[in-house]
Amino acid sequence: MNSQARLQAAIAKAKAGHELSARNLFLDVVRVEPDNKLAWLWLVGLLDEPEALINACENLLRIDPTDTRVRLRLDQLFAAEQEHAKLEQTSHMLDEALRFFAKGKTEYGLMRVRDLVDLDDEHEKAWGLLAKYSRDLGEKVRAMKRLTELDPADEKKRAILKRWTYYQENPLALAAFYEEQGKPDMSIGVYERLAASAKDRRDWDRIVNEIERLEYLQRESIAHVSPLMSIARLTAGMPLLFFFLLLTHAGYKLSYFSLAMFLEFLVVLGGSFLMALAAVGAEHSLWRRLGNVAGRATKPLRMVVGTVGFFVMALPFLLLTFDAFQRWQTVFEDLMTLADF
């Protein structure tokens, strides 16, 4: 069978749906006639492997360099091949980074993640790992900013970005946050950077005093107490005092306790909590609700909340004191009655 007959047989088989046998016949044709444009055109529609398709398109352009459709198809194939190679490379880099993080080799993992985001600026998982593991706040802000650009509808990421941006703009608050989390080394690092850019001697002395204080805590191995524990400890004192006063007031008989006493106890508890929260000054959701994106309060706001807490807490004590004085009058009346007898 000559090449022309083989070509016609190949076309007939392709039209009949026998693609495999048609492809083999077309390949036989181009092996004999490398400049047979019609056979190459049919092969472009029948070949599956990217390399074989690229080879077919290149031969078509060799035969007819002006064929814009073939050139467009070749460009698409090259772009798809590059994208596939890029996907394989980024997948390999991501797997490497995850293995490093799993083994506790954070710096090696961060190196791979940084290379990965340089290669693929839209790799959301890589940006998420960079935001999670990086110790540099500027880098964390950059990563979270990119994540919000990739997913603008995610309000949680936007809130985290606002919080980290606040700490970036307020390094003293960041140092306090690290100390609250039991990370004095990171807090010292922030203070050291601040000392390098201190405005005057007074500012420098204040920062150095903070560094010396934290270093002393590290040397003495003083146990870290979480802010929540401090708030709970400071909150508990006044409600317990009020409870025992109520117990004394009721003559140590729980049956005399009324709903009003229970409500007064809750008021004392709430006021004491506000005072403790203002005293500790740590990051808390209440401050976030009052307008601070990082959940931290300014000194004036803490003073206001502490003052409100004091007056709220003092009210049940005043009511209890007033009720106790009223009962003293009945005691004197009872004593006078006994004296008459």
Secondary structure as UniProt FT lines:
FT   HELIX           3..15
FT   TURN            16..17
FT   HELIX           19..32
FT   TURN            34..35
FT   HELIX           37..46
FT   HELIX           50..63
FT   TURN            65..66
FT   HELIX           68..102
FT   TURN            103..104
FT   HELIX           106..119
FT   TURN            121..122
FT   HELIX           124..133
FT   HELIX           137..150
FT   TURN            152..153
FT   HELIX           155..169
FT   HELIX           171..180
FT   TURN            181..182
FT   HELIX           184..196
FT   HELIX           201..219
FT   TURN            220..221
FT   HELIX           227..249
FT   TURN            250..252
FT   HELIX           254..256
FT   HELIX           259..280
FT   HELIX           285..289
FT   TURN            290..291
FT   TURN            293..294
FT   HELIX           299..340
//
